[in-house]
Structure formats: C-alpha cells, structure tokens
Amino acid sequence: MRKNKNRGYQKLRVWSDAIEYYTKTYNVFRKFPFELKRVASQAIASSDSVHRNISEGYCRRSIREYLNFLYIALASLGESVSGLHAYRKSKQITEDHFQELDGLAYKLENGLLRLVESLEQKRDRGEWTDHLMVRESNEIYGSE
C-alpha cells in the first residue's frame, strides 16, 4: 500500500468496514434483473458513498469538515439501510442477504457514531489540531 499523510484514512478500521460493506452490497445487487437496475444502482451508490465521505472528510484536515463528512457518511448509511428494509419486505433480497448487510451496517454505524462522539469531544475541549490522527481514530473505533 502506498503511504502518505493524506492516505491515512486507509488505516482506519471504520473505512475498512465501509469498503467491506460496499463490496458485499455490490455483490448482492449486481445480479438484479434489468427492470430493477435503477434500484440496484441506488443501493450500490448509497453504500459507496459511505467510504468516500469518510476519506474525503479525513483529507480535509479540519475538525469541522471532518465531522461534516462523517455525518454525511452516516446519512448515506441510513439511506442504504432503509433500502435494505424495503428490499427485504418486497422480497427483492433474501433474508440471509438482509441479515448479512444489516449486520455489517450496524457495526459500521456504531463505529462511525463512536468516532463522531470522540471527535466532537476533542473539538469541544480544544484538543484538536488540524492534522491527521489515525491511531486515535482506531482507538475510538475499538481496534488498533
């Protein structure tokens, strides 16, 4: 893996989990029939948005922007999970696929919420300096 300060988000557990969530979502929805391609495309796009917003916010370097992009990631995840419930209810996805994706989304959502809470506390205490903090983010998320 290529390394530099701007790519530090790649070491974040929450970013890795978001990549896994996108990959699994893509694998479920890529097989949708033609008449449901728009639905499949939206499901894939909302899951794709999560990891992209984590990385973009991280690269902005300011706490205000980082938090804003983490909130956008949470919103995209909420959109994705809402879709999962609709797809399950309409029997467009299996119960097994729903459980797998919902479980990954739940883990990711909780990790994002913990990261946001910790960063907000750091911001409120005035402890944030505009630099990239992979180690702290991983400790907050629950892994090194």
CNS distance restraints for C-alpha pairs under 8 A (distance, minus, plus):
assign (resid   3 and name CA) (resid   7 and name CA) 6.19 0.50 0.50
assign (resid   3 and name CA) (resid   8 and name CA) 7.40 0.50 0.50
assign (resid   4 and name CA) (resid   8 and name CA) 6.80 0.50 0.50
assign (resid   5 and name CA) (resid 132 and name CA) 7.09 0.50 0.50
assign (resid   6 and name CA) (resid  58 and name CA) 7.94 0.50 0.50
assign (resid   6 and name CA) (resid  59 and name CA) 5.68 0.50 0.50
assign (resid   6 and name CA) (resid 132 and name CA) 7.79 0.50 0.50
assign (resid   7 and name CA) (resid  59 and name CA) 7.60 0.50 0.50
assign (resid   8 and name CA) (resid  12 and name CA) 7.33 0.50 0.50
assign (resid   8 and name CA) (resid 132 and name CA) 7.16 0.50 0.50
assign (resid   8 and name CA) (resid 133 and name CA) 7.98 0.50 0.50
assign (resid   8 and name CA) (resid 134 and name CA) 6.20 0.50 0.50
assign (resid   9 and name CA) (resid  15 and name CA) 6.69 0.50 0.50
assign (resid   9 and name CA) (resid  54 and name CA) 7.55 0.50 0.50
assign (resid   9 and name CA) (resid  55 and name CA) 5.66 0.50 0.50
assign (resid   9 and name CA) (resid  58 and name CA) 6.29 0.50 0.50
assign (resid   9 and name CA) (resid  59 and name CA) 7.79 0.50 0.50
assign (resid   9 and name CA) (resid 134 and name CA) 6.82 0.50 0.50
assign (resid  10 and name CA) (resid  15 and name CA) 6.51 0.50 0.50
assign (resid  10 and name CA) (resid  16 and name CA) 7.05 0.50 0.50
assign (resid  10 and name CA) (resid  55 and name CA) 7.84 0.50 0.50
assign (resid  11 and name CA) (resid  15 and name CA) 7.60 0.50 0.50
assign (resid  11 and name CA) (resid  16 and name CA) 7.63 0.50 0.50
assign (resid  11 and name CA) (resid 134 and name CA) 6.58 0.50 0.50
assign (resid  12 and name CA) (resid  16 and name CA) 6.47 0.50 0.50
assign (resid  12 and name CA) (resid 134 and name CA) 6.19 0.50 0.50
assign (resid  12 and name CA) (resid 137 and name CA) 6.78 0.50 0.50
assign (resid  12 and name CA) (resid 138 and name CA) 5.79 0.50 0.50
assign (resid  13 and name CA) (resid  17 and name CA) 6.15 0.50 0.50
assign (resid  13 and name CA) (resid 138 and name CA) 6.08 0.50 0.50
assign (resid  13 and name CA) (resid 141 and name CA) 6.98 0.50 0.50
assign (resid  13 and name CA) (resid 143 and name CA) 6.98 0.50 0.50
assign (resid  13 and name CA) (resid 144 and name CA) 7.97 0.50 0.50
assign (resid  14 and name CA) (resid  18 and name CA) 6.19 0.50 0.50
assign (resid  14 and name CA) (resid 108 and name CA) 6.37 0.50 0.50
assign (resid  14 and name CA) (resid 111 and name CA) 6.17 0.50 0.50
assign (resid  14 and name CA) (resid 112 and name CA) 6.69 0.50 0.50
assign (resid  14 and name CA) (resid 138 and name CA) 7.83 0.50 0.50
assign (resid  14 and name CA) (resid 141 and name CA) 6.90 0.50 0.50
assign (resid  15 and name CA) (resid  19 and name CA) 6.29 0.50 0.50
assign (resid  15 and name CA) (resid  51 and name CA) 5.63 0.50 0.50
assign (resid  15 and name CA) (resid  54 and name CA) 6.48 0.50 0.50
assign (resid  15 and name CA) (resid  55 and name CA) 7.36 0.50 0.50
assign (resid  16 and name CA) (resid  20 and name CA) 6.30 0.50 0.50
assign (resid  17 and name CA) (resid  21 and name CA) 6.12 0.50 0.50
assign (resid  17 and name CA) (resid 104 and name CA) 7.64 0.50 0.50
assign (resid  17 and name CA) (resid 108 and name CA) 6.20 0.50 0.50
assign (resid  18 and name CA) (resid  22 and name CA) 6.19 0.50 0.50
assign (resid  18 and name CA) (resid  47 and name CA) 7.76 0.50 0.50
assign (resid  18 and name CA) (resid  50 and name CA) 6.20 0.50 0.50
assign (resid  18 and name CA) (resid  51 and name CA) 5.06 0.50 0.50
assign (resid  18 and name CA) (resid 108 and name CA) 6.63 0.50 0.50
assign (resid  19 and name CA) (resid  23 and name CA) 6.17 0.50 0.50
assign (resid  19 and name CA) (resid  48 and name CA) 7.81 0.50 0.50
assign (resid  19 and name CA) (resid  51 and name CA) 6.06 0.50 0.50
assign (resid  20 and name CA) (resid  24 and name CA) 6.20 0.50 0.50
assign (resid  21 and name CA) (resid  25 and name CA) 6.05 0.50 0.50
assign (resid  21 and name CA) (resid  47 and name CA) 6.85 0.50 0.50
assign (resid  21 and name CA) (resid 101 and name CA) 6.94 0.50 0.50
assign (resid  21 and name CA) (resid 104 and name CA) 6.13 0.50 0.50
assign (resid  21 and name CA) (resid 105 and name CA) 6.81 0.50 0.50
assign (resid  22 and name CA) (resid  26 and name CA) 6.02 0.50 0.50
assign (resid  22 and name CA) (resid  44 and name CA) 6.98 0.50 0.50
assign (resid  22 and name CA) (resid  47 and name CA) 5.05 0.50 0.50
assign (resid  22 and name CA) (resid  48 and name CA) 5.48 0.50 0.50
assign (resid  23 and name CA) (resid  27 and name CA) 6.25 0.50 0.50
assign (resid  24 and name CA) (resid  28 and name CA) 6.38 0.50 0.50
assign (resid  24 and name CA) (resid 101 and name CA) 7.09 0.50 0.50
assign (resid  25 and name CA) (resid  29 and name CA) 6.20 0.50 0.50
assign (resid  25 and name CA) (resid  43 and name CA) 7.39 0.50 0.50
assign (resid  25 and name CA) (resid  44 and name CA) 6.20 0.50 0.50
assign (resid  25 and name CA) (resid  47 and name CA) 6.96 0.50 0.50
assign (resid  25 and name CA) (resid 101 and name CA) 6.85 0.50 0.50
assign (resid  26 and name CA) (resid  30 and name CA) 5.62 0.50 0.50
assign (resid  26 and name CA) (resid  44 and name CA) 5.60 0.50 0.50
assign (resid  27 and name CA) (resid  31 and name CA) 7.44 0.50 0.50
assign (resid  28 and name CA) (resid  32 and name CA) 7.95 0.50 0.50
assign (resid  28 and name CA) (resid  93 and name CA) 7.90 0.50 0.50
assign (resid  28 and name CA) (resid  97 and name CA) 7.18 0.50 0.50
assign (resid  29 and name CA) (resid  40 and name CA) 5.19 0.50 0.50
assign (resid  29 and name CA) (resid  41 and name CA) 7.80 0.50 0.50
assign (resid  29 and name CA) (resid  43 and name CA) 7.28 0.50 0.50
assign (resid  29 and name CA) (resid  44 and name CA) 7.00 0.50 0.50
assign (resid  30 and name CA) (resid  40 and name CA) 6.78 0.50 0.50
assign (resid  32 and name CA) (resid  36 and name CA) 6.12 0.50 0.50
assign (resid  32 and name CA) (resid  37 and name CA) 6.41 0.50 0.50
assign (resid  32 and name CA) (resid  40 and name CA) 6.42 0.50 0.50
assign (resid  33 and name CA) (resid  37 and name CA) 6.52 0.50 0.50
assign (resid  36 and name CA) (resid  40 and name CA) 6.21 0.50 0.50
assign (resid  37 and name CA) (resid  41 and name CA) 5.83 0.50 0.50
assign (resid  38 and name CA) (resid  42 and name CA) 6.20 0.50 0.50
assign (resid  39 and name CA) (resid  43 and name CA) 6.29 0.50 0.50
assign (resid  40 and name CA) (resid  44 and name CA) 6.18 0.50 0.50
assign (resid  41 and name CA) (resid  45 and name CA) 5.99 0.50 0.50
assign (resid  42 and name CA) (resid  46 and name CA) 6.06 0.50 0.50
assign (resid  43 and name CA) (resid  47 and name CA) 6.46 0.50 0.50
assign (resid  43 and name CA) (resid  80 and name CA) 6.07 0.50 0.50
assign (resid  43 and name CA) (resid  83 and name CA) 6.82 0.50 0.50
assign (resid  44 and name CA) (resid  48 and name CA) 6.07 0.50 0.50
assign (resid  45 and name CA) (resid  49 and name CA) 6.15 0.50 0.50
assign (resid  46 and name CA) (resid  50 and name CA) 6.99 0.50 0.50
assign (resid  46 and name CA) (resid  76 and name CA) 5.36 0.50 0.50
assign (resid  46 and name CA) (resid  77 and name CA) 6.79 0.50 0.50
assign (resid  46 and name CA) (resid  79 and name CA) 6.59 0.50 0.50
assign (resid  46 and name CA) (resid  80 and name CA) 5.45 0.50 0.50
assign (resid  47 and name CA) (resid  51 and name CA) 7.78 0.50 0.50
assign (resid  47 and name CA) (resid  76 and name CA) 6.82 0.50 0.50
assign (resid  47 and name CA) (resid  77 and name CA) 6.41 0.50 0.50
assign (resid  47 and name CA) (resid  80 and name CA) 6.00 0.50 0.50
assign (resid  48 and name CA) (resid  52 and name CA) 6.64 0.50 0.50
assign (resid  49 and name CA) (resid  53 and name CA) 6.07 0.50 0.50
assign (resid  49 and name CA) (resid  73 and name CA) 6.61 0.50 0.50
assign (resid  49 and name CA) (resid  76 and name CA) 6.20 0.50 0.50
assign (resid  50 and name CA) (resid  54 and name CA) 6.44 0.50 0.50
assign (resid  50 and name CA) (resid  72 and name CA) 7.72 0.50 0.50
assign (resid  50 and name CA) (resid  73 and name CA) 4.41 0.50 0.50
assign (resid  50 and name CA) (resid  74 and name CA) 7.10 0.50 0.50
assign (resid  50 and name CA) (resid  76 and name CA) 5.91 0.50 0.50
assign (resid  50 and name CA) (resid  77 and name CA) 6.23 0.50 0.50
assign (resid  51 and name CA) (resid  55 and name CA) 6.30 0.50 0.50
assign (resid  51 and name CA) (resid  73 and name CA) 7.17 0.50 0.50
assign (resid  52 and name CA) (resid  56 and name CA) 6.09 0.50 0.50
assign (resid  52 and name CA) (resid  73 and name CA) 7.87 0.50 0.50
assign (resid  53 and name CA) (resid  57 and name CA) 5.92 0.50 0.50
assign (resid  53 and name CA) (resid  69 and name CA) 5.29 0.50 0.50
assign (resid  53 and name CA) (resid  70 and name CA) 6.44 0.50 0.50
assign (resid  53 and name CA) (resid  72 and name CA) 6.62 0.50 0.50
assign (resid  53 and name CA) (resid  73 and name CA) 5.35 0.50 0.50
assign (resid  54 and name CA) (resid  58 and name CA) 6.20 0.50 0.50
assign (resid  54 and name CA) (resid  66 and name CA) 7.88 0.50 0.50
assign (resid  54 and name CA) (resid  69 and name CA) 6.31 0.50 0.50
assign (resid  54 and name CA) (resid  70 and name CA) 5.69 0.50 0.50
assign (resid  54 and name CA) (resid  73 and name CA) 6.36 0.50 0.50
assign (resid  55 and name CA) (resid  59 and name CA) 6.17 0.50 0.50
assign (resid  56 and name CA) (resid  60 and name CA) 6.38 0.50 0.50
assign (resid  56 and name CA) (resid  66 and name CA) 7.78 0.50 0.50
assign (resid  56 and name CA) (resid  69 and name CA) 6.96 0.50 0.50
assign (resid  57 and name CA) (resid  61 and name CA) 7.23 0.50 0.50
assign (resid  57 and name CA) (resid  65 and name CA) 5.90 0.50 0.50
assign (resid  57 and name CA) (resid  66 and name CA) 4.01 0.50 0.50
assign (resid  57 and name CA) (resid  67 and name CA) 7.02 0.50 0.50
assign (resid  57 and name CA) (resid  68 and name CA) 7.20 0.50 0.50
assign (resid  57 and name CA) (resid  69 and name CA) 4.79 0.50 0.50
assign (resid  57 and name CA) (resid  70 and name CA) 6.65 0.50 0.50
assign (resid  58 and name CA) (resid  66 and name CA) 5.48 0.50 0.50
assign (resid  58 and name CA) (resid 132 and name CA) 7.17 0.50 0.50
assign (resid  59 and name CA) (resid  66 and name CA) 7.84 0.50 0.50
assign (resid  59 and name CA) (resid 132 and name CA) 7.96 0.50 0.50
assign (resid  60 and name CA) (resid  65 and name CA) 6.30 0.50 0.50
assign (resid  60 and name CA) (resid  66 and name CA) 6.38 0.50 0.50
assign (resid  61 and name CA) (resid  65 and name CA) 7.37 0.50 0.50
assign (resid  61 and name CA) (resid  66 and name CA) 6.67 0.50 0.50
assign (resid  61 and name CA) (resid 130 and name CA) 5.34 0.50 0.50
assign (resid  61 and name CA) (resid 131 and name CA) 5.74 0.50 0.50
assign (resid  61 and name CA) (resid 132 and name CA) 6.41 0.50 0.50
assign (resid  62 and name CA) (resid  66 and name CA) 6.02 0.50 0.50
assign (resid  62 and name CA) (resid 130 and name CA) 5.23 0.50 0.50
assign (resid  62 and name CA) (resid 131 and name CA) 7.65 0.50 0.50
assign (resid  63 and name CA) (resid  67 and name CA) 6.01 0.50 0.50
assign (resid  63 and name CA) (resid 119 and name CA) 7.52 0.50 0.50
assign (resid  63 and name CA) (resid 123 and name CA) 6.93 0.50 0.50
assign (resid  63 and name CA) (resid 128 and name CA) 7.07 0.50 0.50
assign (resid  63 and name CA) (resid 130 and name CA) 6.87 0.50 0.50
assign (resid  64 and name CA) (resid  68 and name CA) 6.21 0.50 0.50
assign (resid  65 and name CA) (resid  69 and name CA) 6.21 0.50 0.50
assign (resid  66 and name CA) (resid  70 and name CA) 6.24 0.50 0.50
assign (resid  67 and name CA) (resid  71 and name CA) 6.19 0.50 0.50
assign (resid  67 and name CA) (resid 116 and name CA) 6.44 0.50 0.50
assign (resid  67 and name CA) (resid 119 and name CA) 7.46 0.50 0.50
assign (resid  67 and name CA) (resid 120 and name CA) 7.72 0.50 0.50
assign (resid  68 and name CA) (resid  72 and name CA) 6.37 0.50 0.50
assign (resid  69 and name CA) (resid  73 and name CA) 6.14 0.50 0.50
assign (resid  70 and name CA) (resid  74 and name CA) 6.24 0.50 0.50
assign (resid  70 and name CA) (resid 112 and name CA) 7.12 0.50 0.50
assign (resid  70 and name CA) (resid 116 and name CA) 6.97 0.50 0.50
assign (resid  71 and name CA) (resid  75 and name CA) 6.18 0.50 0.50
assign (resid  71 and name CA) (resid 116 and name CA) 7.94 0.50 0.50
assign (resid  72 and name CA) (resid  76 and name CA) 6.17 0.50 0.50
assign (resid  73 and name CA) (resid  77 and name CA) 6.16 0.50 0.50
assign (resid  74 and name CA) (resid  78 and name CA) 6.14 0.50 0.50
assign (resid  74 and name CA) (resid 109 and name CA) 6.69 0.50 0.50
assign (resid  74 and name CA) (resid 112 and name CA) 7.07 0.50 0.50
assign (resid  75 and name CA) (resid  79 and name CA) 6.23 0.50 0.50
assign (resid  76 and name CA) (resid  80 and name CA) 6.16 0.50 0.50
assign (resid  77 and name CA) (resid  81 and name CA) 6.15 0.50 0.50
assign (resid  77 and name CA) (resid 105 and name CA) 7.09 0.50 0.50
assign (resid  77 and name CA) (resid 109 and name CA) 7.27 0.50 0.50
assign (resid  78 and name CA) (resid  82 and name CA) 6.08 0.50 0.50
assign (resid  79 and name CA) (resid  83 and name CA) 6.32 0.50 0.50
assign (resid  80 and name CA) (resid  84 and name CA) 6.39 0.50 0.50
assign (resid  81 and name CA) (resid  85 and name CA) 6.48 0.50 0.50
assign (resid  81 and name CA) (resid 102 and name CA) 6.72 0.50 0.50
assign (resid  81 and name CA) (resid 105 and name CA) 7.12 0.50 0.50
assign (resid  82 and name CA) (resid  86 and name CA) 6.52 0.50 0.50
assign (resid  83 and name CA) (resid  87 and name CA) 6.04 0.50 0.50
assign (resid  84 and name CA) (resid  88 and name CA) 6.06 0.50 0.50
assign (resid  84 and name CA) (resid  98 and name CA) 6.36 0.50 0.50
assign (resid  84 and name CA) (resid 101 and name CA) 7.91 0.50 0.50
assign (resid  84 and name CA) (resid 102 and name CA) 7.43 0.50 0.50
assign (resid  85 and name CA) (resid  89 and name CA) 6.12 0.50 0.50
assign (resid  85 and name CA) (resid  98 and name CA) 7.65 0.50 0.50
assign (resid  86 and name CA) (resid  90 and name CA) 6.12 0.50 0.50
assign (resid  87 and name CA) (resid  91 and name CA) 5.97 0.50 0.50
assign (resid  87 and name CA) (resid  92 and name CA) 4.91 0.50 0.50
assign (resid  87 and name CA) (resid  93 and name CA) 5.68 0.50 0.50
assign (resid  88 and name CA) (resid  92 and name CA) 5.95 0.50 0.50
assign (resid  88 and name CA) (resid  93 and name CA) 5.26 0.50 0.50
assign (resid  88 and name CA) (resid  94 and name CA) 6.45 0.50 0.50
assign (resid  88 and name CA) (resid  95 and name CA) 6.58 0.50 0.50
assign (resid  88 and name CA) (resid  98 and name CA) 6.44 0.50 0.50
assign (resid  93 and name CA) (resid  97 and name CA) 6.26 0.50 0.50
assign (resid  93 and name CA) (resid  98 and name CA) 6.66 0.50 0.50
assign (resid  94 and name CA) (resid  98 and name CA) 6.21 0.50 0.50
assign (resid  95 and name CA) (resid  99 and name CA) 6.08 0.50 0.50
assign (resid  96 and name CA) (resid 100 and name CA) 6.15 0.50 0.50
assign (resid  97 and name CA) (resid 101 and name CA) 6.13 0.50 0.50
assign (resid  98 and name CA) (resid 102 and name CA) 5.77 0.50 0.50
assign (resid  99 and name CA) (resid 103 and name CA) 5.85 0.50 0.50
assign (resid 100 and name CA) (resid 104 and name CA) 6.39 0.50 0.50
assign (resid 101 and name CA) (resid 105 and name CA) 6.08 0.50 0.50
assign (resid 102 and name CA) (resid 106 and name CA) 5.99 0.50 0.50
assign (resid 103 and name CA) (resid 107 and name CA) 6.38 0.50 0.50
assign (resid 104 and name CA) (resid 108 and name CA) 6.17 0.50 0.50
assign (resid 105 and name CA) (resid 109 and name CA) 5.87 0.50 0.50
assign (resid 106 and name CA) (resid 110 and name CA) 6.19 0.50 0.50
assign (resid 107 and name CA) (resid 111 and name CA) 6.22 0.50 0.50
assign (resid 108 and name CA) (resid 112 and name CA) 6.14 0.50 0.50
assign (resid 109 and name CA) (resid 113 and name CA) 6.12 0.50 0.50
assign (resid 110 and name CA) (resid 114 and name CA) 6.17 0.50 0.50
assign (resid 111 and name CA) (resid 115 and name CA) 6.17 0.50 0.50
assign (resid 111 and name CA) (resid 141 and name CA) 5.19 0.50 0.50
assign (resid 111 and name CA) (resid 142 and name CA) 7.85 0.50 0.50
assign (resid 112 and name CA) (resid 116 and name CA) 6.08 0.50 0.50
assign (resid 112 and name CA) (resid 141 and name CA) 7.53 0.50 0.50
assign (resid 113 and name CA) (resid 117 and name CA) 6.09 0.50 0.50
assign (resid 114 and name CA) (resid 118 and name CA) 6.15 0.50 0.50
assign (resid 114 and name CA) (resid 140 and name CA) 6.44 0.50 0.50
assign (resid 114 and name CA) (resid 141 and name CA) 6.29 0.50 0.50
assign (resid 115 and name CA) (resid 119 and name CA) 6.12 0.50 0.50
assign (resid 115 and name CA) (resid 137 and name CA) 6.44 0.50 0.50
assign (resid 115 and name CA) (resid 140 and name CA) 5.79 0.50 0.50
assign (resid 115 and name CA) (resid 141 and name CA) 6.04 0.50 0.50
assign (resid 116 and name CA) (resid 120 and name CA) 6.01 0.50 0.50
assign (resid 117 and name CA) (resid 121 and name CA) 6.25 0.50 0.50
assign (resid 118 and name CA) (resid 122 and name CA) 6.21 0.50 0.50
assign (resid 118 and name CA) (resid 140 and name CA) 6.82 0.50 0.50
assign (resid 119 and name CA) (resid 123 and name CA) 6.03 0.50 0.50
assign (resid 120 and name CA) (resid 124 and name CA) 6.03 0.50 0.50
assign (resid 121 and name CA) (resid 125 and name CA) 6.12 0.50 0.50
assign (resid 122 and name CA) (resid 126 and name CA) 6.15 0.50 0.50
assign (resid 122 and name CA) (resid 127 and name CA) 5.12 0.50 0.50
assign (resid 122 and name CA) (resid 128 and name CA) 5.84 0.50 0.50
assign (resid 123 and name CA) (resid 127 and name CA) 6.05 0.50 0.50
assign (resid 123 and name CA) (resid 128 and name CA) 5.57 0.50 0.50
assign (resid 133 and name CA) (resid 137 and name CA) 6.30 0.50 0.50
assign (resid 134 and name CA) (resid 138 and name CA) 6.19 0.50 0.50
assign (resid 135 and name CA) (resid 139 and name CA) 6.24 0.50 0.50
assign (resid 135 and name CA) (resid 144 and name CA) 6.89 0.50 0.50
assign (resid 136 and name CA) (resid 140 and name CA) 6.21 0.50 0.50
assign (resid 137 and name CA) (resid 141 and name CA) 6.22 0.50 0.50
assign (resid 138 and name CA) (resid 142 and name CA) 6.16 0.50 0.50
assign (resid 138 and name CA) (resid 143 and name CA) 5.34 0.50 0.50
assign (resid 138 and name CA) (resid 144 and name CA) 5.33 0.50 0.50
assign (resid 139 and name CA) (resid 143 and name CA) 5.52 0.50 0.50
assign (resid 139 and name CA) (resid 144 and name CA) 5.89 0.50 0.50
